[in-house]
Amino acid sequence: MAIVLNGTTGITTPDIDSTAAPDLDATNFINLPASTLASASDVTVSTTDPAANTNPTSGTGHLWINKTSGEQYILTDATAGDNVWKNVGDGSGTVGGNPYMAATGGTITTDGNFKVHTFNSSGTFTVTNLGVQNDVSYLVVAGGGGGGRDDGGGGGAGGYLTASSVTLAEQDYTITVGAGGAAGTLSDDSGDGTNSIFGSVATAIGGGGGGSQTSDAGRSGGSGGGARSGNGGAATSGQGNRGGNDASIGNQGSGGGGAGGQGTDNGSNAGAGLTSSITGSSVGRAGGGGGANRFDGGTASDGGGKGGGVASSIAASAAGTANTGGGGGAGAGAASNPAGQDNAQKAGGSGVVIIRYQFQAA
């Protein structure tokens, strides 16, 4: 028995089992030229697979046959330059679709062809589409340490971690934004900042608190707190710098360490932070807190708070700036303040997590 296709005997189907219906299997197909299908208006026969930017004029439903591999694809989305081809053969894998990453969570802004997710508080970053390009850049900054009391040391900045070309999975990532450490009190040491966490990808360590009346040494952390006397706190490798050491007998504390430098030894100025343009604008973060003294107080930058002093020409002590991981400024020990400004010890600034990725073609 034979089946006639377009007037030509193309398939021979021998009756192997002697039933009324002839048997038909892959060995019975003969002499079916590729040009028979290729001549159809909605079929392409090629030696390669289709691509996302393959734009057939027939649109959705177009059939593509790779005669080298035997795979077949159907066009299910005919968006120009962004086609989706579904594999309907024995193989697997869809060609095309959105070639860029998509995600939700945090405050989302755009910078050219990139999306930026900023987490000023804890939340969830969810990758909803990996696409072909699925790598991200990130910045994770922990909370800064609090400033010490009574001519204390400045708080250390929160740990600072940044990386690019990091591959993620299509899943949820829990984001934790660390709080700043509390300022020291008459009976308690200054507090350490808490960690900021980007899922299993990165953990930045909270900044160390500054040396205070109850404990003269600076505390360890992402960056170390400055000492009231003795040694500044140690830093976490790759995340910050140590706090300043202080050999003085009184009347001043050393500056806290920052992501970009250590606190000043035997001086009140804080270590600098680092700048990043991950959001599209250059912003300094993770500066240490200034140490206090009876005169002018230690300087600070990049989100760190200024240390306290009592000279009439200086500004008040300051807390670390929120969402920068800056260390808190230390408090001066004078009972009176002729300048009238607030010279008490201050808390560290909270941290931040920022994630950036390309979402459209340049």
C-alpha positions in Angstrom: 0.0 0.0 0.0 1.2 3.5 -0.7 0.2 7.0 0.4 0.1 9.6 -2.3 1.4 13.0 -1.3 0.9 15.9 -3.8 0.4 13.4 -6.6 3.6 11.6 -5.8 4.0 8.3 -4.1 6.1 9.3 -1.1 5.4 6.8 1.7 5.3 3.0 1.4 3.6 1.2 4.3 3.9 -2.6 4.1 1.3 -4.6 6.0 3.6 -6.4 8.4 1.1 -7.8 10.8 -1.6 -8.8 8.2 -4.2 -6.5 9.7 -6.5 -4.2 7.7 -4.5 -1.1 8.8 -1.1 -0.9 7.3 1.9 -0.4 9.7 3.6 3.0 9.7 6.9 3.8 11.3 10.0 5.9 10.7 11.5 3.4 8.3 8.6 3.6 5.9 9.2 7.3 5.1 11.1 7.7 1.8 12.1 10.4 -0.6 10.5 13.3 1.2 12.7 16.3 0.1 13.2 19.2 2.4 12.0 21.6 -0.4 8.5 20.2 0.1 8.2 21.9 3.5 10.6 24.7 2.8 8.4 25.9 -0.1 5.5 26.6 2.4 5.1 30.2 3.4 5.1 29.5 7.2 7.9 26.9 7.3 11.7 27.4 7.4 14.1 24.5 6.9 17.6 25.4 7.9 20.9 23.9 9.2 20.7 26.0 12.4 18.2 26.8 15.1 16.2 30.1 15.0 17.3 33.1 17.0 15.4 35.7 19.1 16.0 38.3 16.4 14.7 36.0 13.6 11.6 37.8 12.3 9.6 35.6 9.9 6.9 37.6 8.0 4.3 34.9 8.6 4.4 35.7 12.4 3.1 33.5 15.2 2.8 29.8 14.3 5.8 29.7 12.0 7.5 26.3 11.9 11.3 26.1 12.0 13.0 22.8 11.2 16.7 22.3 11.8 17.5 19.5 9.3 20.9 19.0 10.9 19.7 18.2 14.4 16.1 17.3 13.6 14.8 19.7 16.2 11.6 21.7 15.4 10.5 25.0 16.8 7.2 26.9 16.7 7.1 30.7 17.0 4.9 31.6 19.9 5.7 35.3 20.3 6.5 37.3 17.2 7.7 40.5 18.9 10.3 42.0 16.5 13.8 41.4 17.7 12.6 39.5 20.8 10.9 36.4 19.3 10.1 33.3 21.4 10.6 29.9 19.7 9.2 26.8 21.5 11.0 23.5 20.9 8.3 21.0 19.9 10.8 18.2 19.0 12.4 15.6 21.2 14.8 18.2 22.6 14.3 20.9 25.1 14.9 24.6 25.5 13.1 27.7 24.3 14.9 30.1 22.0 14.5 33.8 22.7 12.2 35.5 25.2 13.4 38.4 27.3 17.2 38.2 27.1 17.6 40.4 30.2 17.0 39.9 33.9 13.8 41.0 35.6 13.3 41.3 39.4 11.2 42.8 42.1 11.9 44.3 45.6 13.1 47.5 47.2 12.9 50.9 45.6 13.4 50.5 41.9 15.0 53.2 39.8 16.6 53.2 36.3 20.0 54.4 35.2 20.1 54.2 31.4 19.8 50.6 30.5 20.1 49.4 34.1 17.7 48.9 36.9 18.7 49.6 40.5 17.0 48.1 43.5 17.8 50.0 46.7 16.9 48.5 50.1 16.9 51.1 52.8 15.1 48.5 55.1 14.9 44.8 55.1 12.8 43.0 52.4 13.0 40.4 49.6 14.8 40.6 46.2 13.0 38.3 43.8 14.5 37.3 40.4 11.5 36.7 38.2 13.4 36.1 34.9 17.0 35.2 34.3 17.2 35.9 30.6 20.5 35.5 28.7 22.2 38.2 30.7 21.6 37.4 34.4 24.5 38.9 36.3 24.3 41.7 38.9 26.4 44.2 40.7 25.8 44.8 44.3 26.8 47.0 47.3 26.1 45.8 50.8 26.9 48.1 53.7 26.2 47.2 57.4 25.1 49.5 60.2 27.8 51.8 61.7 28.9 51.6 65.3 27.8 54.1 68.0 30.0 56.8 69.4 31.6 56.5 72.8 30.8 58.7 75.8 33.0 61.1 77.8 35.7 62.1 75.4 35.1 58.7 73.7 36.2 57.2 70.5 34.2 57.5 67.3 32.1 54.6 66.0 33.5 52.3 63.3 31.8 52.3 59.9 29.7 49.3 58.9 31.4 46.7 56.7 31.5 47.6 53.0 31.2 44.9 50.3 30.8 45.4 46.6 31.1 43.1 43.5 30.1 42.9 39.9 29.3 40.1 37.4 27.6 38.0 40.1 25.3 35.3 38.7 22.0 34.7 40.5 19.3 32.1 40.3 15.6 32.6 39.6 14.5 32.7 43.3 13.9 34.9 46.3 16.8 36.5 48.2 16.2 37.7 51.7 17.6 41.2 52.3 18.6 42.3 55.8 19.5 46.0 56.3 21.6 46.4 59.5 20.7 49.0 62.1 23.2 51.5 63.5 24.7 50.9 66.9 23.5 52.8 70.0 25.5 55.6 71.5 27.3 54.9 74.7 25.8 55.8 78.1 27.0 56.4 81.6 26.6 52.7 82.4 26.9 51.0 79.0 29.4 50.8 76.2 28.5 52.1 72.8 26.7 49.6 70.6 28.0 47.8 67.5 26.2 48.1 64.2 24.3 45.1 63.0 25.0 43.1 59.8 23.5 43.7 56.4 22.9 40.5 54.4 22.1 39.8 50.7 20.7 36.3 50.8 23.6 33.8 50.6 25.5 36.1 48.4 27.1 38.6 50.8 27.2 39.5 54.5 28.6 42.8 55.7 29.6 43.0 59.4 28.3 45.8 61.6 30.8 48.5 62.6 32.4 48.4 66.1 31.4 50.8 68.8 33.7 53.6 69.9 35.6 53.4 73.2 33.6 54.9 76.1 33.8 55.7 79.8 33.0 52.1 80.7 35.4 50.5 78.3 38.2 52.5 76.9 39.2 50.3 73.9 37.4 50.5 70.6 35.2 47.6 69.6 35.9 45.3 66.5 33.5 45.2 63.5 33.3 45.8 59.8 35.5 48.8 60.6 36.8 49.2 64.2 35.7 51.8 66.7 38.2 54.4 67.9 39.7 54.1 71.3 39.1 56.4 74.3 42.5 55.2 75.4 44.4 52.1 74.4 43.8 50.3 71.1 41.2 50.9 68.5 38.9 48.1 67.4 40.0 45.7 64.7 38.4 45.5 61.2 37.0 42.6 59.3 39.3 41.7 56.4 38.1 43.1 53.1 35.4 45.2 54.7 37.0 48.2 56.4 39.8 49.5 58.6 40.7 49.6 62.3 39.8 52.4 64.7 42.5 54.8 65.9 44.7 54.0 68.8 44.9 56.6 71.6 47.8 56.9 74.0 46.5 60.1 75.6 45.6 60.2 79.3 42.3 62.1 78.7 40.4 64.8 77.0 40.1 63.1 73.7 39.2 59.9 71.9 40.4 58.6 68.5 38.4 58.5 65.3 36.6 55.3 64.1 37.8 53.4 61.1 36.1 53.8 57.7 35.9 51.6 54.6 38.5 53.8 53.0 41.0 54.3 55.8 41.7 53.9 59.5 40.9 56.3 62.3 43.6 58.7 63.3 46.0 57.5 66.0 46.2 59.9 68.9 43.8 62.2 67.1 40.1 62.5 66.8 39.6 62.5 63.0 37.8 59.5 61.5 38.7 57.2 58.7 37.2 58.0 55.3 34.6 55.9 53.6 34.4 54.9 49.9 32.4 56.2 47.0 30.2 54.2 44.6 28.2 55.1 41.5 26.1 51.9 41.6 22.9 54.0 41.6 24.1 56.2 38.7 25.4 59.0 41.0 28.6 59.0 43.1 27.8 58.7 46.8 30.2 58.3 49.7 29.3 55.7 52.4 30.8 53.9 55.4 32.9 56.7 56.9 34.0 56.3 60.5 32.7 58.5 63.3 34.8 61.3 64.7 36.3 61.0 68.1 35.6 63.6 70.8 37.8 66.0 72.6 37.5 69.1 74.9 38.3 71.4 72.1 37.1 71.0 68.5 36.0 67.4 68.0 37.1 65.0 65.3 36.1 65.4 61.6 34.2 62.8 59.6 33.0 62.2 56.1 31.1 59.8 53.8 28.2 59.3 56.2 30.2 59.3 59.5 29.2 61.6 62.3 31.4 64.4 63.6 32.8 64.0 67.1 31.8 66.3 69.9 33.8 69.3 71.3 33.2 72.4 73.3 35.0 75.2 71.3 32.6 77.9 70.3 33.7 77.7 66.6 32.7 74.1 66.0 29.6 72.3 64.9 27.7 69.9 67.1 28.5 66.2 67.3 26.5 64.1 64.8 25.0 60.6 64.3 26.0 58.5 61.4 23.8 59.2 58.3 21.0 56.8 57.8 21.6 54.2 55.0 25.3 54.9 54.7 26.7 52.7 57.5 28.5 55.7 58.9 29.9 55.6 62.4 28.4 57.7 65.2 30.3 60.7 66.6 31.7 60.5 70.1 30.6 62.7 73.0 32.8 65.3 74.7 33.2 65.1 78.4 32.8 68.8 79.5 30.0 69.5 82.0 29.2 72.8 80.4 29.2 73.9 76.8 29.8 77.6 76.1 29.0 77.3 72.5 25.5 76.0 73.2 25.7 73.1 70.8 24.9 69.5 71.4 28.2 67.7 72.0 26.8 64.3 73.3 27.7 60.9 71.8 25.6 59.8 68.9 24.4 56.5 67.3 25.7 54.9 64.1 23.9 55.1 60.8 21.9 52.3 59.3 23.2 50.2 56.4 21.9 49.7 52.8 21.8 47.0 50.1 21.8 48.0 46.5 21.5 45.7 43.5 22.0 46.7 39.8 21.5 44.8 36.5 20.9 45.4 32.8 17.2 45.2 31.8 17.2 46.3 28.1 19.5 46.7 25.1 21.9 49.6 24.8 
